[in-house]
Amino acid sequence: MATAAVPAAMAQDGSAAASRTPTGKVPAAVSVLSIVEHPSLDALRDGLHDELKDAGYQDGKSLHWAYQSAQGNQGTAVQIARKFVGDRPDVIVPIATPAAQAVVSATHQIPVVYNAITDPIAAQIVKSMAPSGTNVTGVSDKLVADRQVAFIKRVVPDVKRVGIIYSPAEANSVSATREMKVALEKQGISLVEVAAPRSIDVGQAAQRLVGKVDVIYTSNDNNVISAYESVIKVANAAKIPLICADRSSVQRGATGAMAIDYYRMGRQTGRMVLRILNGEKPGDIASETSDRLDITLNLDAARRQGATLSPELKAEASEIFGKP
């Protein structure tokens, strides 16, 4: 049923503060900044966009949609964030930690709905997962390390050493690495850490793990995922099972993951954006985490990497790539 349009009151920096509907006279403006483009973050962006479209927001009519990628460059992210703030949209959605840090530093008035941040507290995006009382809320892609370790053991039951590649400049990756170390040590498993500050360092970092580990594990490190083919190449050549934390990397060539569906998380983010467009304040909305984890397997990758997947694990998988 059609709803009467409500005039948009403007906040101090020009953002819309009043309730807005898909039939409003002024299009809702949503600006999206991703730190980099890779399949998981692209799926998240698409889920967000689809949720808005399904709620009645149409591009060029009731929705002004702006999307930019920083192509992995923090300086570029800062520039885009400042541009978006100058555009005065109703909501800014930064995807991944560096993008969110750039946006929250650029505005304290425009509503911000972050996404794909493993540890938003350590990244200083919010002080807790409770309602922030500020202009910021969002959805974290934090995974429980103990559950990730349990999944690794199901793929490689006799694992003794796990290797991880991480970006030391990415707060979420540092946090995930620290938590994995604690969880692995509780199971008597050691963690071998290799830093990859840039995407071009990822392949060499993976090569340094050969002969030292039984499994390579990758967290939701955007630097690593953007260069994931170089990790897959090393894992295949050395026959080291590659376990990851996102579905898209399994499709690309990792053996398996117990992971978040990023498209579904994008839709979850979209529902949060809709609440703000309908008049709720971001500071009154608690941060959320993904509501479900799925097992995804790649049978071809498992064979190439020397992993034997049990019938029980295959039966539990929500999605399986490759030939039986």
N, C-alpha and C positions, 0 to 999 in steps of 0.2 A: 504494500500500500504506500502511495506517495506521501512524503512528509514535507511540511512547509520548510522552506529554507530559513536558516537562522543567520543573521549578520555576524560576520567574524570579527570579534574584538581582537585588537592587536596587543601583544605583549611588548615589553620595553624595546626588544630588538626587532619587532615587526612580525613575530610568529603568530599564527592564528590561535586564539585561546578559547573560542566559543565552539559549541557543538556544530558539527558539519555532517551532512548526509550526502549520499550519492546524487541526490536531486538538487543540491545547493547551487546557487547562482555562480559562486566562485569555485573553480576546481580545487580540490585538495591537492597539496603539493607535497610529495614524498621524495626525498633525495637519498640515494644509496651510494655509499663509498665502500668499495672492497679493496683490501690491501693488495690483492693479487687475484688473477683469474686461474682457477683450477677446478676440476669437476665438482668437488664437494661444495665449494663456495658458490659456484655457478648454480648448482641445484638449490642451494639455500635462497639465493636471489630469486630464482624462478618460482619457488614455493611462495615466497612473500608476495611477488607480483600476482600470482594466480589467486591467492587468498583475497587480495584487494579487488581483483576483477570479479570473482565470484560473489563479492559483497555488493556489486553494482557499480564499482568505480571503473570507468572506461577511459583509456588513454586518449588524450586530446579533447575530452569532453568534460567528465567530472573528475579526472585525475591528471595532474601534471607529474609525470614520472621522470626523474633524472638519475642516471646511473653513470658512475665513473670508477675505473680501476686505477690504483696507484702503481700497478705493474711491479709490486714488490719494493718500491722505493719510499722510505719514510718521509723524506723531504717532499716528495710529490704528494703524499697523503696529507701533509700539513697544508700545502697549497690548495688542494681540492677542498679540504675541510673549511678553510677560510672563504673560498668561493661560495660553497654551499651556505655558509652562515650569511654571507652577503646577499644571497638569493632569497633569504627569509622563507624557507619552506615551513610547512606545518610540522613535519617530523623529519629528522635525519636518522638513517639506519646505517651505522658503520658495521662492516663485516670483518671480524677478526681483531685481535688485540691492538696492533699498531694503528689501524684505522680508527678504532674507538678512542685511543689515547689522543690522537690528533683532533678528533671532533670534540671531546669533552674539554679539551684545553681551549678550544676556539669559541665555545658558547656556554653560558650558564642560564640561558633563557629558553632557547628553542628545544622542544622535546627531543630526546635522544633515546632510541631503542637499539641497544647493542646486540650483537649476535656473534656466535662462534668464538667465544672467549672462554678458555678453559678455567682460568682463575681470575674473575673480574675484581676480586678483593686485592689480590697481590698486584694486579695491574693498575690498581688505584682508580678503577672506573666507578665502583661503589664501595661503601664501607662494610656492607653486609648484604645478604640476599633478601633482607626485609625491605619494605618500602623505604626508599632513600630520602624522601623529603626534598629531593632536588629535581632537576629536569631530566634525570637519567633512570632508565629501567632497561630490562632486556632478558635475553635467553643465553645461558651458558651451555657450552658443549662439554662440560666436565665429565670425565669418566672415572668410575671408582677403580683405583689401581688394583685392588685385591681381585676384582672380577676379571680384569685384563690378564692378570697372572694365572688365574684359574683356567682361562681360555687357552693361554699359551701352553699350559701343561696338558690340556686335552689334545692339542695338536702334536706336541712333542713331549710325551710323558716323562722321559728321562733327561729333560733339559737341566743343565748345570750352569750354563753361562748364557746370558742374553745381552746382545749388543743394541745400543740405541744411538741414533743420530739426531742431534738437536741443534737449534739455533740459539746461541748464548744471548742474543739481543732480544729474543722473543720471550716475554715473561711467562706466557702460558706454557711454552715448551720447557723452560727451566723448571717450572712448578711440576709439570707432568713427569719430568725425568727424576726429580727428587722423590716424588711419591712412588714411582715405580721402583726405585732403589730400595725404599723401605719395605714395600710389599714383597719384592723378590727375596730380600734377606730373611723375611719371616718364613719363607719356604726353603731356605738353605740354598738359594740361587744367587749367583753374583751378577752384577750389572757392569758391563764395559761401555763407557761413555765416549763418544767421539763428537766433537763440535764441528759444525759446518756453518760458518758465519754468513756465507753467501750461497746462492743457488748453484753456482759453478763449483762449489766445494763439496757438494753432496756426494757425487760419484766417488771422489777420492776418499771421503770419509767412510763410505761403505766398504771400499777396498781395504781399508785399514782394519776392518773387523774380521776379514777372512783368516781362518786358522785360529781365531781367538774365541769364537762364540758358536753356540749350537743353534741359536735363533737370532734373527734381526727383528727388532720391534720398532715401529715408527708411530709416534703419537700424532696429534693433529697440529703438526708443525708446518706452517704454510710455506716456509722456505724449502723444507724437504719434499713436501707433496708437489710443489711446482716443478721439481726436478726428479720425479719419482721413477721415471724410466731408467735413470742411471743406477738407482738402487736395485731395481728389478734385474737389470743386466748382471750385476755383481752376484745377487742371490742365485740366479739361474746357473751362472758359470761355476760357482763354488758349491752348489747344491746345499744352500742354507735356507731353511724355511723362513719366509718373510711374513710376519704377522703385523697387521696395521690396525688403525683405530677409525677407519672410515670405509664405507662401502665402495666408493669410487675407486679407491686404490686396489681393492680386490679385483674389480673388473679390469683394471689396467694390468694386473699381474702378480699381486700378492697372494699367498696361499689362503688367508682368511682373516676375518675380523669379527669381533663382537662390538657392534658399532651403532652409532646414531644414524638415522636416515635424515640427511641434511635437507632434502626437499620437504619432508614432514616438519622439520624444525623451522624451515622458512615459513611454512603455513602457520605454525605456532607463533612466530614473530609477527606475521600479518594480523593475527587476531589481537595481539597486543597493540599494534599500530591502530587498528580499527577502534579500540577502546579509547585511545587518545583522540582520534578524529571525532569521536562521538562525545567528547567533552571531559573525559577523565584526565586527571593530572598524572604525569609519569611518576612523580614522587609518591603517589598513593598506590602504585602498582608494584608488588613484590617482584624481584627478579625470579626467573624460573630456570629449570633445567629440562632437558629432553625427557619426555614421558615414557620412552621405550627404547630398548636395545635389541638389535636383530643380529643373528649369526649369518654371515655371508661367506661362502666358500668358492674357491676357484680350483676345480679338479685338475685342469691342465697345469696350472702353476704349481700345485702340490706335487705332481709327478716330476716336473722340471727341478723342483727344489728339494726333492727327496723326502717329502712328508707323506706319511700314511694316515689317511683320515678314517676314523672308525665309522661303521654303519650308524651307530648311535648319534654321532656328531652330524653326519649327513642328514639324518632324519629330523634333527632339530633346526636345521638351517632354513631360514626364510627365503634365501635365494642362493642358487648354485650356478656358477658359470663353468663352462668347459664340458668336455665329453665324459660320460660315465666310465 
